[in-house]
Amino acid sequence: MSTHHTPRAARPGEQAAVLCGVGAALPATVVTNADLTARLDTTDQWIRSRTGIAQRRIAGSDLTTEDLAVRAATNALVRSPSLPVQAVVLATTTPDRCCPATAPAVAARLGLGSIPAFDLAAGCTGFLYALATAAGLIATAMAQSVLVIGVDRLASLPDPTDRTTVPLFGDGAGAALLRRGTAAEAGAVGPVVLGSDGSHADLIRAAHPGALHMEGADVFRHAVDRMSTASRQAAMAAGWALDDVDHLVPHQANARITSFTARRLGIPEGRQLHNVEDIGNTGAASIPVLLAQAVTDGRVAPGHRLLLTAFGAGLTWGATTLTWPNLPAQPVDTKGMPS
Ligand code: COA
């Protein structure tokens, strides 16, 4: 029996979570396909044609998940309205340690005081799960403003000798500041559609770093199905036609997955944002890094209608809508070393 619940759109005057800042941080070290061919039995042509990826950024042991999260959050907060951050929700599948969670340490390093701070794990859908959680904290008056962080060091997951999975992943972090506002405002997060199916947990799994197992073809099929369906549901719940969407903002799993998803939705290539060619699949960081880059390079402008969607291990998936607010450009932090 399906118990899937599609959220309803808030009415214009109703309270909503409103995006008021984005930022991102990427490691300084670039690993190109040519670098990989020196140590794996692969070619630039194979990687590009199957994944669209030309290079990725990799964190060394001196740049932890916590460091990347702090850098992305700092990058976001430096140009955001100076609101007191009242909670931190951090999505990651690759924390530096099992215990304690990453978010309290990040809040402490940011000097945010003794606010609630916690991690959640939802694979590459983590940012959308975190966004929904933050919206819930705001809706229930637990917090007036919430810092959401998506951070992953996915390059640590594959077996370094596995030519099929190593090329896919990169490291990075993205952050967004949400505040309490109304649904009529630009930046208001629309209805968030979320789902999971643990009966396919085996399709992407890693008992520990270096032990990733992935059934690539099955993952591909599920990713396209779930992202296109969730996108339709989120658009419909928001009262948008797919023709109204200025930019599809898909989790950057790989270029073929995002192209197939866009095609299913009837959204032309020119109306989807991408950066997978430069940074690979960065997991929970994927969507906020893409947004931070797009606002800075001008691909996204105030008033544009964005349809965000993601899919990941779990399986998990999600989608939501967002009308882009007027945010200042903020170049992504690529210095890559901890402060
Ligand atoms: N270089 C050269 N050849 C490679 C290779 C590489 N890096 N990786 C795999 N191959 C070979 C395989 O050995 C196989 O050879 P064979 O036919 O002689 O056995 C052939 O290419 C096809 O392998 P296969 O695994 O079937 O490739 P594929 O077409 O399914 O593509 C992926 C592999 C991983 C690119 C694809 O399955 C995919 O994109 N999956 C989704 C991955 C993803 O995005 N996961 C994260 C979701 S959040």
Residues whose N, C-alpha, C, O or C-beta is under 5 A from the ligand:
A	BS01	COA	D41 T42 T43 W46 R50 C124 R163 T164 G216 A217 V219 F220 A253 N254 F311 G312
